[in-house]
Amino acid sequence: MYEMIVADTHIIIWNALKPEKLSEKAKDAIFRANQRNGIIFCEISLWEIAMLMKKQRIQVNSSYKEFIRLLFEANNYILQGITPEIAEVSIQFDSNVGNDPADRIIAATSLVKNTPLLTADKNLRKAKAITTIW
């Protein structure tokens, strides 16, 4: 199994708030990565979570900053910024990855870091260039 994974934003949220939505493979991958080299948390996910909270699409009983702090306390997350290489790879995907910039950055992070992407996103799972777990 994999020593490290990249987590899509919805996986981070589901793991914290609705773990029942995770597949068994996803739960196992999270458990193993937490015990080994960690889970890559893309910085763009910080922005996505902030937007979801602002739009009240996710609701937590804490402030945004407190929620993020709790996420990092609960898991072996490794914060990953956008590097020039990640930015370049993110614009090279064909249209079946979709046009969402966050999805493209997260998928590119997976490729650049040579680690699988944990996602339920059907477009990302269908993309041949990306190794996914679901």
KOLTORVEX-373541 format. One record per atom (N, C-alpha, C): residue number from 1; residue in one letter; x, y, z. Coordinates in steps of 0.02 Angstrom, whole numbers, plus 50000, padded with zeros to 5 digits. Example, Ala and Ser with C-alpha at 12.3 -4.5 7.8 and 13.67 -1.06 7.14 Angstrom:
<robas>
   i aa    xx    yy    zz
   1  A 50660 49716 50390
   1  A 50615 49775 50390
   1  A 50660 49835 50390
   2  S 50642 49888 50354
   2  S 50684 49947 50357
   2  S 50645 50002 50394
</robas>
This chain:
<robas>
   i aa    xx    yy    zz
   1  M 50042 49940 50000
   1  M 50000 50000 50000
   1  M 50044 50062 50000
   2  Y 50013 50119 49991
   2  Y 50049 50182 49983
   2  Y 50070 50210 50051
   3  E 50129 50240 50052
   3  E 50156 50271 50112
   3  E 50128 50341 50123
   4  M 50107 50373 50068
   4  M 50083 50442 50070
   4  M 50028 50449 50017
   5  I 49982 50494 50030
   5  I 49928 50508 49982
   5  I 49917 50584 49979
   6  V 49883 50605 49926
   6  V 49858 50674 49920
   6  V 49783 50670 49932
   7  A 49756 50712 49975
   7  A 49684 50712 49989
   7  A 49649 50768 49952
   8  D 49597 50751 49915
   8  D 49554 50801 49884
   8  D 49516 50837 49940
   9  T 49494 50897 49928
   9  T 49462 50938 49980
   9  T 49402 50903 50011
  10  H 49359 50873 49971
  10  H 49300 50841 50000
  10  H 49320 50782 50045
  11  I 49375 50750 50031
  11  I 49399 50695 50073
  11  I 49419 50721 50142
  12  I 49453 50778 50143
  12  I 49473 50809 50206
  12  I 49410 50825 50247
  13  I 49360 50853 50214
  13  I 49298 50872 50248
  13  I 49260 50810 50272
  14  W 49252 50762 50228
  14  W 49215 50701 50247
  14  W 49251 50664 50304
  15  N 49316 50661 50301
  15  N 49353 50627 50354
  15  N 49340 50660 50421
  16  A 49334 50725 50422
  16  A 49322 50762 50484
  16  A 49250 50762 50506
  17  L 49203 50770 50458
  17  L 49134 50782 50476
  17  L 49085 50726 50458
  18  K 49100 50688 50406
  18  K 49054 50635 50383
  18  K 49093 50574 50361
  19  P 49130 50542 50407
  19  P 49171 50485 50387
  19  P 49132 50428 50355
  20  E 49067 50425 50368
  20  E 49025 50372 50338
  20  E 49021 50379 50262
  21  K 49038 50438 50235
  21  K 49036 50447 50162
  21  K 49099 50418 50128
  22  L 49150 50403 50167
  22  L 49212 50377 50140
  22  L 49204 50302 50123
  23  S 49235 50282 50068
  23  S 49236 50211 50051
  23  S 49283 50175 50100
  24  E 49278 50110 50102
  24  E 49324 50071 50145
  24  E 49396 50079 50123
  25  K 49407 50081 50057
  25  K 49475 50092 50031
  25  K 49501 50160 50053
  26  A 49458 50210 50052
  26  A 49477 50277 50072
  26  A 49496 50279 50146
  27  K 49455 50248 50187
  27  K 49469 50246 50260
  27  K 49535 50211 50273
  28  D 49547 50156 50237
  28  D 49609 50118 50245
  28  D 49669 50160 50223
  29  A 49663 50195 50166
  29  A 49718 50236 50141
  29  A 49734 50293 50190
  30  I 49683 50324 50218
  30  I 49693 50377 50268
  30  I 49728 50349 50329
  31  F 49705 50293 50354
  31  F 49735 50262 50413
  31  F 49809 50247 50400
  32  R 49823 50215 50344
  32  R 49892 50195 50328
  32  R 49937 50257 50319
  33  A 49913 50306 50282
  33  A 49954 50367 50271
  33  A 49967 50404 50336
  34  N 49917 50405 50380
  34  N 49926 50437 50445
  34  N 49980 50402 50486
  35  Q 49985 50336 50478
  35  Q 50035 50297 50515
  35  Q 50104 50300 50483
  36  R 50106 50319 50420
  36  R 50170 50318 50384
  36  R 50194 50388 50368
  37  N 50197 50407 50304
  37  N 50228 50470 50284
  37  N 50181 50529 50281
  38  G 50116 50519 50290
  38  G 50070 50574 50295
  38  G 50024 50583 50236
  39  I 49981 50633 50243
  39  I 49930 50650 50193
  39  I 49944 50720 50170
  40  I 49954 50727 50105
  40  I 49967 50794 50077
  40  I 49901 50832 50074
  41  F 49902 50891 50104
  41  F 49845 50937 50108
  41  F 49865 50997 50067
  42  C 49836 51004 50008
  42  C 49854 51060 49963
  42  C 49827 51126 49990
  43  E 49869 51176 49986
  43  E 49849 51242 50012
  43  E 49784 51267 49981
  44  I 49771 51250 49919
  44  I 49708 51271 49886
  44  I 49648 51244 49924
  45  S 49656 51189 49960
  45  S 49601 51162 50000
  45  S 49583 51208 50058
  46  L 49633 51244 50083
  46  L 49619 51294 50136
  46  L 49568 51345 50110
  47  W 49580 51368 50050
  47  W 49534 51417 50019
  47  W 49466 51386 50006
  48  E 49465 51324 49979
  48  E 49401 51292 49965
  48  E 49360 51283 50029
  49  I 49392 51262 50082
  49  I 49356 51253 50146
  49  I 49330 51320 50172
  50  A 49370 51372 50167
  50  A 49347 51439 50188
  50  A 49286 51460 50148
  51  M 49287 51449 50083
  51  M 49229 51467 50041
  51  M 49167 51426 50059
  52  L 49177 51361 50070
  52  L 49120 51318 50089
  52  L 49090 51340 50155
  53  M 49132 51360 50202
  53  M 49106 51383 50266
  53  M 49070 51450 50258
  54  K 49098 51495 50218
  54  K 49066 51560 50207
  54  K 48998 51551 50175
  55  K 48993 51505 50127
  55  K 48929 51492 50092
  55  K 48883 51447 50133
  56  Q 48906 51427 50192
  56  Q 48869 51382 50237
  56  Q 48853 51315 50204
  57  R 48898 51292 50160
  57  R 48890 51226 50131
  57  R 48918 51172 50177
  58  I 48962 51193 50223
  58  I 48982 51151 50279
  58  I 48975 51192 50342
  59  Q 48954 51159 50394
  59  Q 48942 51194 50457
  59  Q 48980 51159 50512
  60  V 49018 51198 50549
  60  V 49055 51172 50606
  60  V 49043 51218 50665
  61  N 49054 51191 50724
  61  N 49043 51229 50785
  61  N 49107 51264 50808
  62  S 49142 51293 50761
  62  S 49203 51330 50778
  62  S 49217 51381 50722
  63  S 49266 51422 50734
  63  S 49287 51469 50683
  63  S 49325 51432 50628
  64  Y 49335 51464 50573
  64  Y 49373 51434 50518
  64  Y 49443 51414 50542
  65  K 49478 51461 50574
  65  K 49546 51448 50597
  65  K 49549 51390 50646
  66  E 49501 51387 50691
  66  E 49498 51333 50740
  66  E 49485 51266 50704
  67  F 49440 51266 50656
  67  F 49425 51205 50618
  67  F 49488 51179 50583
  68  I 49525 51224 50551
  68  I 49586 51204 50517
  68  I 49637 51176 50567
  69  R 49644 51209 50623
  69  R 49690 51186 50676
  69  R 49671 51115 50698
  70  L 49606 51103 50708
  70  L 49583 51037 50729
  70  L 49596 50984 50675
  71  L 49587 51003 50612
  71  L 49602 50956 50557
  71  L 49674 50932 50561
  72  F 49720 50980 50570
  72  F 49791 50964 50571
  72  F 49811 50926 50635
  73  E 49775 50938 50689
  73  E 49789 50900 50750
  73  E 49766 50827 50744
  74  A 49712 50816 50707
  74  A 49681 50750 50702
  74  A 49716 50704 50652
  75  N 49755 50731 50607
  75  N 49786 50691 50554
  75  N 49858 50712 50542
  76  N 49895 50669 50510
  76  N 49964 50683 50491
  76  N 49964 50719 50424
  77  Y 49934 50779 50422
  77  Y 49931 50818 50361
  77  Y 49997 50855 50350
  78  I 50016 50859 50286
  78  I 50075 50896 50265
  78  I 50051 50949 50216
  79  L 50057 51012 50235
  79  L 50033 51067 50193
  79  L 50079 51075 50133
  80  Q 50048 51076 50074
  80  Q 50086 51081 50012
  80  Q 50063 51142 49972
  81  G 50109 51187 49959
  81  G 50094 51246 49919
  81  G 50097 51231 49844
  82  I 50081 51281 49805
  82  I 50084 51275 49732
  82  I 50155 51294 49711
  83  T 50191 51246 49684
  83  T 50258 51259 49659
  83  T 50253 51276 49584
  84  P 50306 51303 49555
  84  P 50304 51315 49483
  84  P 50289 51251 49443
  85  E 50317 51195 49465
  85  E 50305 51131 49431
  85  E 50232 51110 49436
  86  I 50202 51117 49495
  86  I 50131 51100 49504
  86  I 50088 51146 49460
  87  A 50103 51210 49459
  87  A 50065 51257 49417
  87  A 50069 51237 49344
  88  E 50129 51220 49321
  88  E 50138 51201 49251
  88  E 50100 51137 49233
  89  V 50105 51087 49276
  89  V 50069 51024 49264
  89  V 49994 51035 49265
  90  S 49970 51079 49308
  90  S 49897 51090 49315
  90  S 49864 51116 49252
  91  I 49902 51150 49210
  91  I 49872 51178 49148
  91  I 49879 51131 49089
  92  Q 49911 51074 49099
  92  Q 49923 51027 49044
  92  Q 49871 50971 49039
  93  F 49826 50966 49087
  93  F 49775 50914 49084
  93  F 49727 50927 49027
  94  D 49699 50873 48999
  94  D 49647 50883 48948
  94  D 49581 50898 48983
  95  S 49529 50910 48944
  95  S 49465 50934 48970
  95  S 49430 50883 49014
  96  N 49446 50818 49009
  96  N 49410 50770 49051
  96  N 49428 50776 49125
  97  V 49480 50813 49142
  97  V 49495 50826 49213
  97  V 49447 50880 49239
  98  G 49422 50921 49194
  98  G 49376 50975 49213
  98  G 49413 51041 49214
  99  N 49375 51094 49225
  99  N 49405 51161 49224
  99  N 49413 51192 49293
 100  D 49393 51156 49345
 100  D 49400 51183 49413
 100  D 49474 51191 49430
 101  P 49498 51252 49441
 101  P 49569 51262 49456
 101  P 49593 51223 49517
 102  A 49551 51218 49568
 102  A 49572 51182 49629
 102  A 49582 51108 49613
 103  D 49536 51078 49575
 103  D 49544 51007 49556
 103  D 49608 50998 49517
 104  R 49622 51044 49471
 104  R 49682 51038 49429
 104  R 49745 51043 49472
 105  I 49745 51089 49520
 105  I 49804 51097 49563
 105  I 49813 51036 49608
 106  I 49759 51010 49635
 106  I 49763 50951 49678
 106  I 49787 50890 49638
 107  A 49759 50881 49578
 107  A 49780 50826 49535
 107  A 49853 50833 49514
 108  A 49874 50894 49498
 108  A 49943 50906 49479
 108  A 49990 50892 49537
 109  T 49969 50909 49597
 109  T 50009 50894 49657
 109  T 50021 50820 49663
 110  S 49969 50781 49650
 110  S 49975 50708 49652
 110  S 50027 50683 49602
 111  L 50025 50710 49542
 111  L 50073 50689 49490
 111  L 50144 50710 49508
 112  V 50152 50773 49528
 112  V 50219 50799 49543
 112  V 50249 50762 49603
 113  K 50209 50748 49652
 113  K 50232 50714 49713
 113  K 50235 50638 49703
 114  N 50211 50615 49646
 114  N 50212 50544 49630
 114  N 50178 50501 49685
 115  T 50120 50524 49704
 115  T 50081 50489 49755
 115  T 50008 50490 49735
 116  P 49970 50439 49752
 116  P 49900 50436 49729
 116  P 49856 50489 49760
 117  L 49804 50505 49723
 117  L 49754 50553 49745
 117  L 49694 50516 49773
 118  L 49676 50532 49834
 118  L 49616 50504 49865
 118  L 49558 50550 49849
 119  T 49511 50525 49807
 119  T 49456 50566 49785
 119  T 49396 50523 49765
 120  A 49337 50552 49774
 120  A 49276 50521 49749
 120  A 49255 50554 49683
 121  D 49291 50606 49662
 121  D 49274 50644 49601
 121  D 49280 50599 49539
 122  K 49223 50590 49505
 122  K 49222 50545 49447
 122  K 49267 50567 49391
 123  N 49270 50633 49377
 123  N 49314 50657 49324
 123  N 49387 50641 49339
 124  L 49408 50654 49400
 124  L 49477 50641 49419
 124  L 49492 50566 49419
 125  R 49443 50526 49440
 125  R 49454 50454 49442
 125  R 49458 50424 49371
 126  K 49425 50456 49323
 126  K 49426 50432 49254
 126  K 49489 50454 49217
 127  A 49522 50506 49240
 127  A 49581 50532 49206
 127  A 49637 50481 49209
 128  K 49661 50461 49152
 128  K 49711 50409 49148
 128  K 49779 50430 49176
 129  A 49793 50494 49176
 129  A 49859 50518 49198
 129  A 49866 50516 49274
 130  I 49810 50511 49310
 130  I 49811 50518 49383
 130  I 49797 50450 49415
 131  T 49839 50430 49462
 131  T 49825 50370 49502
 131  T 49780 50392 49560
 132  T 49722 50360 49564
 132  T 49674 50379 49616
 132  T 49658 50319 49660
 133  I 49633 50335 49719
 133  I 49607 50285 49766
 133  I 49536 50306 49783
 134  W 49491 50260 49779
 134  W 49424 50271 49805
 134  W 49395 50205 49824
</robas>
